[in-house]
Amino acid sequence: MARSTSLSEAEAGITCYAFSLPGFRGVLKHRYSDFIVHEVARDGSVARLTSFDLPDECVDVNEEDKAAPSADADHSQALESFRALCGDADCDALKGLLEKASAGGETDVSPVILSPDADKAHRSDVHNFFKRSFKFLVTDTVEHNDGVQRCIRVRLGSGARGGRSGGGRSGGGRGRKRKNMGSSDWRDDRPFDSRGSTSWPNHVGKFLRFYLCKENKDTQEALGVIGKMLGLQSRSFGFAGTKDKRAVTTQQVTVFKVSANRLAALNNRLFGIKVGNFSYVKEGLVLGQLMGNRFTITLRGVVAESEDIIKAAVEGLGKNGFINYYGLQRFGSGSVPTHLVGAALLRGEWKSARDDIREVREHYKEHDNIDMALRNFPRHLVAEKAILQCLKKCPGNYLQALKSIPRTLRMMYVHSYQSYLWNHAASARVEKYGISQVVEGDLVYTKETPPGEATSVDTSEPYDDQINSSDIDLCSETLPEETIQSVKIVDSKDLLKRVYSFEDVVLPLPGSQALFPGNKIAEIYHEMAKKDGISLAENAHGVKEFSITSMKGGYRRVFQRPIDFEWELMTYTDDTASLAETDLDILSRNKPTEAKEGVAEDFNLVKNG
């Protein structure tokens, strides 16, 4: 399925203009600072990095309860309780781990894997037992290569004997072999998920919220770097939406039970990343919890017949708005667009989906060796590296390899296919009915449900129980920009009352709870999906997260007007000069040089494109 060229706008369904005006040419993203993004929270506040100061609340984490047991410690009563909970074999395995930990010395204490346990409620009881009775031990859940069976893994916490037990950053300890359970069949090399301190003051919110300012890194990569320094998995962080890579972006992030001083100490070691504006809050962020993003966009090298044409075009954008397409960045920059990978996943073609992720195929073909390919992999290729690491352990298990990609990232492939269908449907709506009025059969948000009060959409079930599962759910996920709201199909009575305008018209991202329009536009979705071998009404396989009918879906406005739109025509002589201030420029009082021959646009979109 390899392509010689990247996806064109027409192939992505971007074919219509909202209004016909003479245009002009310019260069976008010549520098990272030419594309500045600030996240806008649901309360309307704009995320701007303004301070590196620590919050007033003091978090003094007590490490005493995480120390390894002494040689004369008596765990007999706790072990008997554990025997009643999990049986003789698991009790003997735990006893062996405790004896090694008590013996001390320099030898690493390998984790143990308990017996397979299909009962999620029972696994939660086991996690909570360790939390109460063995605070110096940490548990998490590991998965069998068959993708069905699950076990609990037990290890020494990072505070025990200086963290030499295979926890925290090392995370490389192998599980202890158990009877009838070869360690090669269990994904016990999965990184340990240190969910923060087990000791936390009651008066302080359990989540640390901070602003992440990054340059030339996508959100997942930046959090991966921070997580590695802290000994945390990327999934330990919560955020409302992913931000562009080739840009300077600022957004809110939350992390569970991590002190601000620990995170702030990383700033001197981080490159292209800064964190600040720390505060402790009661709840973590999940995808979709944002109003939108505020963009400051600089177009350089503008070429136009006259300044009047530039003025008319830019003011027309501010006044008339635009068709709310998903941009080409939604479909990736590889030889195989991400929506085609998403289509393969929806069809259940796991090997094809893996092969369509270009860098996996090219690196493996070049080196003909997974170890060599991994050593030469660029760090920012998170998904591709995860696939190869899994295939090294589970050769031929392509589904498991795809599921090893961080969840937020792997769901983007299916979201990309939804966006592909949406773009083509939007173009069909504009071409067939225009943009001057609502027509019968259009979908609109009902006037009774303001968009700002929408309910977020869960795309699938949480991954599994984890340690501290009673305190935090890190796995709930929503569509990044769209939410399920109360919509209706416009009928003749609505047209007579003139209740709705074209600005109220929405189109669905297909899912089990999303309605289709009551006119010809609905056929566009089904016809295009059918050409790709996909049914929007039936699942092709039993893997929920890659099944479109297992996702609730969402809606997106067809037409949008920018909010707080401002623009300025500037001139410059130095191509390397920044023409707009980033948060770090303002913090360092390093004002940008004056500019020329560019158009600087500053506007706020309610939805991220």
Residue pairs with C-beta under 8 A, 6 or more apart in sequence:
1 336
1 340
1 344
1 352
1 355
1 356
2 335
2 336
2 358
3 335
3 336
3 337
4 335
6 328
6 333
6 334
6 335
6 337
7 328
7 331
7 332
7 337
9 15
9 328
11 337
12 325
12 326
12 328
12 330
12 331
12 337
12 420
12 423
13 325
13 420
13 422
13 423
13 424
13 425
13 426
13 427
14 325
14 327
14 328
14 423
14 427
15 427
15 431
16 323
16 426
16 427
16 430
16 431
17 323
18 320
18 321
18 322
18 323
18 435
18 559
19 316
19 320
21 312
21 313
21 316
22 305
22 309
22 312
22 313
23 309
23 313
24 302
24 303
24 304
24 305
24 309
24 310
24 313
24 599
25 301
25 302
25 303
25 304
26 299
26 300
26 301
26 302
26 303
26 598
26 599
27 299
27 300
27 301
28 34
28 35
28 297
28 299
29 35
29 246
29 247
30 298
30 300
30 301
30 575
31 298
31 576
31 578
32 215
32 216
32 246
32 247
32 248
33 215
33 248
33 298
33 578
33 579
33 580
33 582
33 585
33 592
34 297
34 298
34 299
34 300
34 579
34 580
35 244
35 246
35 247
35 248
35 295
35 296
35 297
35 298
36 247
36 248
36 249
36 295
36 296
36 297
36 580
36 582
37 243
37 244
37 247
37 248
37 249
37 250
37 251
37 293
37 294
37 295
37 296
38 46
38 47
38 48
38 249
38 250
38 251
38 293
38 294
38 296
39 46
39 47
39 240
39 241
39 243
39 249
39 250
39 251
39 252
39 290
39 293
39 294
40 46
40 47
40 290
40 291
40 292
40 293
40 294
40 604
41 47
41 240
41 252
41 289
41 290
41 291
42 289
42 290
42 291
42 452
43 291
44 291
46 294
47 211
47 250
47 251
47 252
47 277
48 211
48 250
48 583
49 211
49 213
49 250
49 274
49 276
49 277
49 583
49 584
49 587
50 276
50 277
50 583
50 586
50 587
51 276
51 277
52 264
52 267
52 274
52 276
53 276
53 278
54 260
54 261
54 264
54 278
55 260
55 278
55 279
55 280
57 203
57 204
57 280
59 200
59 201
59 204
59 259
59 260
59 261
59 280
60 201
61 197
61 199
61 200
61 259
62 199
63 159
63 199
65 135
65 136
65 198
65 199
66 135
66 136
66 157
66 158
66 159
66 160
66 198
66 199
67 136
67 159
67 160
68 101
68 102
68 104
68 136
68 156
68 160
68 161
68 165
69 75
69 98
69 101
69 102
69 136
70 102
71 102
71 103
71 104
73 102
75 95
75 98
75 134
78 133
78 134
79 91
79 94
79 95
79 98
81 129
81 133
82 90
82 91
82 94
82 129
82 133
83 90
83 91
85 125
85 126
85 129
86 114
86 115
86 126
87 115
89 115
89 178
89 179
90 114
90 115
93 112
93 114
93 176
93 178
94 112
94 154
96 112
96 176
97 109
97 111
97 112
97 137
97 154
97 156
97 176
100 107
100 109
101 109
101 136
101 156
101 160
101 161
101 165
104 161
106 164
108 164
108 165
108 166
108 173
109 155
109 156
109 165
109 166
110 166
110 173
110 174
110 175
110 176
111 153
111 154
111 155
111 166
111 173
111 174
111 175
111 176
111 188
112 153
112 154
112 155
112 175
112 176
112 178
113 142
113 151
113 152
113 153
113 154
113 175
113 176
113 178
113 181
113 183
113 186
113 188
114 126
114 151
114 152
114 153
114 154
115 151
115 178
115 181
116 144
116 149
116 150
116 151
116 181
117 123
117 126
117 150
117 151
117 152
118 149
118 150
120 464
120 465
123 141
123 150
123 152
123 464
123 465
124 465
124 469
124 470
126 139
126 152
127 139
127 152
127 465
127 466
127 467
127 468
127 469
128 470
130 137
130 138
130 139
130 154
130 467
131 198
131 467
131 468
135 157
135 198
136 156
136 157
136 159
136 160
137 154
137 155
137 156
137 157
138 154
138 155
138 156
138 157
138 158
138 167
138 192
138 194
138 467
139 152
139 153
139 154
139 155
139 467
140 152
140 153
140 190
140 192
140 193
140 466
140 467
141 150
141 151
141 152
141 153
141 464
141 465
141 466
142 150
142 151
142 152
142 153
142 175
142 186
142 187
142 188
142 190
143 149
143 150
143 186
143 187
143 190
144 150
144 151
144 185
144 186
144 187
145 185
145 186
145 187
145 393
145 394
145 397
145 400
146 185
147 399
147 400
147 403
150 464
151 186
153 175
153 188
155 165
155 166
155 167
155 173
155 192
156 165
156 166
156 167
157 165
157 167
157 198
158 165
158 167
158 168
158 194
158 231
160 167
163 169
163 170
165 173
166 172
166 173
166 192
167 192
167 194
167 231
168 192
168 194
168 231
169 228
169 231
171 191
171 192
171 231
172 189
174 183
174 188
174 189
175 183
175 186
175 188
176 183
177 183
187 393
187 394
189 393
191 233
192 231
192 233
193 232
193 233
193 235
193 236
193 466
193 467
194 230
194 231
194 232
194 236
195 236
195 256
195 257
195 466
195 467
195 468
195 472
195 474
196 206
196 232
196 236
196 255
196 256
196 257
196 258
196 468
197 257
197 258
197 259
198 468
200 206
200 257
204 280
205 279
205 280
205 281
205 282
206 256
206 257
206 280
206 282
206 471
206 472
207 238
207 254
207 255
207 256
207 257
207 280
207 281
207 282
207 283
207 284
208 254
208 255
208 256
208 257
208 258
208 259
208 260
208 263
208 278
208 279
208 280
208 281
209 252
209 253
209 254
209 278
209 279
209 280
209 281
209 285
210 252
210 253
210 254
210 255
210 260
210 263
210 275
210 276
210 277
210 278
210 279
211 250
211 251
211 252
211 253
211 275
211 276
211 277
212 219
212 222
212 223
212 239
212 250
212 251
212 252
212 253
212 273
212 274
212 275
213 248
213 249
213 250
213 273
213 274
213 275
213 276
213 582
213 583
213 584
214 222
214 243
214 248
214 249
214 272
214 273
214 274
215 247
215 248
215 272
215 273
215 582
216 245
216 246
216 247
216 272
217 225
217 245
217 272
217 273
217 380
218 242
218 243
218 244
218 245
218 380
219 239
219 241
219 242
219 243
219 249
219 251
220 234
220 242
220 382
220 406
220 408
220 409
221 245
221 379
221 380
221 382
222 272
222 273
223 234
223 237
223 239
223 253
224 234
224 379
224 382
225 270
225 273
225 379
226 232
226 237
226 263
226 266
226 270
226 273
226 275
227 233
227 234
227 236
227 237
229 266
229 269
230 255
230 258
230 262
230 263
230 266
232 255
232 258
234 382
234 406
235 406
235 407
235 474
235 475
236 255
236 256
236 474
237 253
237 254
237 255
238 253
238 254
238 255
238 284
238 285
238 286
238 474
239 251
239 252
239 253
239 254
239 285
239 287
240 251
240 252
240 285
240 286
240 287
240 288
240 289
240 290
241 251
241 287
241 288
241 290
241 293
241 480
241 481
241 608
242 408
242 412
242 480
243 249
243 251
243 293
244 329
245 380
248 582
248 583
248 584
250 583
252 285
253 275
253 285
254 281
254 283
254 284
254 285
255 263
255 284
256 284
256 468
256 471
256 472
256 474
257 468
260 278
260 280
263 275
263 278
264 275
264 276
264 278
266 275
267 274
267 275
267 276
274 584
284 472
284 474
286 456
286 476
286 477
286 478
287 408
287 477
287 478
287 479
287 480
288 456
288 457
288 478
288 479
288 480
288 481
288 482
288 483
289 456
289 478
290 608
291 452
291 606
292 481
292 604
292 605
292 606
292 607
292 608
293 604
293 605
293 608
294 564
294 602
294 603
294 604
294 605
295 601
295 602
295 603
295 604
295 605
296 580
296 600
296 601
296 602
297 600
297 601
297 602
297 603
298 579
298 580
298 598
298 599
298 600
298 601
299 598
299 599
299 600
299 601
300 572
300 575
300 579
300 597
300 598
301 597
301 598
302 310
302 597
302 598
302 599
304 310
307 569
310 569
310 599
311 569
314 567
314 599
314 601
315 567
317 562
317 565
318 561
318 562
318 565
318 567
318 603
320 561
321 503
321 559
321 560
321 561
321 562
322 559
322 560
322 562
323 426
323 427
323 430
323 435
323 558
323 559
323 560
324 426
324 556
324 557
324 558
324 559
324 560
324 607
324 609
325 423
325 426
325 609
326 419
326 420
326 422
326 423
326 609
327 609
330 338
330 416
330 419
330 609
331 337
331 338
331 339
331 416
331 419
331 420
332 338
332 416
334 357
334 358
334 359
335 358
336 356
336 357
336 358
337 416
338 412
338 413
338 416
339 413
339 416
339 417
339 419
339 420
340 356
341 353
341 356
341 357
341 413
341 416
342 413
342 414
342 415
342 416
342 417
342 418
342 420
343 417
343 532
343 533
343 534
344 350
344 352
344 353
344 356
345 353
345 402
345 413
345 414
345 546
346 414
346 417
346 534
346 540
346 546
346 547
346 548
347 532
347 533
347 534
347 540
348 540
348 541
348 543
348 546
350 398
350 399
350 401
350 402
351 398
353 398
353 402
353 413
354 360
354 387
354 398
354 401
354 402
355 361
357 383
357 384
357 387
359 377
359 381
359 384
360 384
360 387
360 388
363 373
363 376
363 377
363 384
363 388
364 370
364 373
364 388
366 373
367 373
367 376
370 388
370 391
370 392
371 392
373 388
374 385
374 388
374 389
374 392
377 384
377 385
377 388
382 405
382 406
382 409
383 405
383 406
383 409
383 410
386 401
386 404
386 405
386 406
387 401
387 402
387 404
387 405
389 404
390 397
390 400
390 401
390 404
391 397
391 398
391 401
394 400
394 401
399 543
402 410
402 546
403 410
403 545
407 463
407 475
407 477
407 545
408 477
410 545
411 459
411 477
411 545
414 545
414 546
414 548
414 551
415 479
415 480
415 509
417 534
417 548
418 509
418 510
418 511
418 548
418 553
419 509
421 509
421 510
421 524
421 525
421 528
421 529
422 507
422 508
422 509
422 556
424 524
424 528
425 507
425 521
425 524
425 525
426 507
426 558
428 520
428 521
428 524
429 442
429 505
429 507
429 517
429 521
429 558
430 558
432 520
432 521
433 439
433 442
435 502
435 559
436 502
437 501
437 502
438 444
438 490
438 494
438 495
438 500
438 501
438 502
438 504
438 505
439 490
439 495
439 519
440 490
440 491
440 492
440 495
440 518
440 519
441 489
441 490
441 517
441 518
441 519
441 520
441 521
442 489
442 490
442 500
442 505
442 517
442 518
442 519
443 487
443 488
443 489
443 490
443 505
443 506
443 507
443 508
443 515
443 516
443 517
443 518
443 555
444 487
444 488
444 490
444 500
444 504
444 505
444 506
445 451
445 485
445 486
445 487
445 504
445 506
445 555
446 485
446 486
446 487
446 488
447 499
448 486
449 485
449 486
451 483
451 485
451 606
454 483
454 484
454 485
455 483
455 484
455 485
456 478
456 483
456 484
457 478
457 479
457 482
457 483
457 484
457 511
457 513
457 551
457 552
457 553
457 554
458 476
458 477
458 478
458 552
459 477
459 478
459 479
459 545
459 551
459 552
460 477
460 544
460 545
460 550
460 551
461 544
462 473
462 475
462 476
463 475
464 475
466 474
479 509
479 551
479 553
479 554
480 608
481 554
481 556
481 607
481 608
482 509
482 553
482 554
482 555
482 556
482 607
483 554
483 555
484 513
484 514
484 552
484 553
484 554
484 555
485 555
487 506
487 515
487 555
489 515
489 517
489 518
490 500
490 518
494 500
502 558
502 559
503 557
503 559
503 561
504 557
505 557
505 558
505 559
506 555
506 556
506 557
506 558
507 517
507 521
507 555
507 556
507 558
508 514
508 515
508 516
508 517
508 525
508 553
508 554
508 555
509 553
509 554
509 555
509 556
510 516
510 525
510 529
510 536
510 548
510 553
511 548
511 549
511 551
511 552
511 553
511 554
512 549
512 550
512 551
512 552
512 553
513 552
513 553
514 552
514 553
514 554
514 555
516 522
516 525
525 536
526 536
529 535
529 536
534 540
534 548
536 548
536 549
537 549
538 549
539 547
539 548
539 549
539 550
540 547
541 547
544 550
556 607
557 606
557 607
560 605
560 606
560 607
562 603
562 604
562 605
563 603
563 604
563 605
563 606
564 603
564 604
565 601
565 602
565 603
565 604
566 601
566 602
566 603
567 599
567 600
567 601
567 602
567 603
568 599
568 600
568 602
569 598
569 599
569 600
570 579
570 594
570 595
570 596
570 597
570 598
570 599
570 600
571 594
571 595
571 596
571 597
571 598
572 579
572 593
572 594
572 595
572 596
572 597
572 598
573 596
574 593
577 592
577 593
577 594
577 595
578 585
578 592
578 593
579 592
579 595
579 598
579 600
580 592
580 600
580 602
581 591
581 592
585 591
585 592
